[in-house]
Amino acid sequence: GHSMTGAGIRDGDLLVVDRSLEAGDGDIVVAVVDGELTVKRLSRRGGTVRLLPESPGCEPIEFKDGQELTVWGVVTSVIHRVK
């Protein structure tokens, strides 16, 4: 998709994901939401956990108490296709 173009991640890019890292506030993560993988920026502030897109017009995903967020890994590099 196009929700992370503001972070330099375009549709079709390859992501290097480190599953051994603990995701922290501000990290770009691969997460499982409703059974599907998504790439977003993790925000943990004031007890609120959100997954933030980096493109205008895309809505953040906010997790309420009791909702489960599974972070699959932390994005460490992006590989762009030239052609």
Helices and strands as residue ranges (DSSP letters): G 5-7, E 14-18, E 28-33, E 36-45, E 48-52, E 61-63, E 70-79
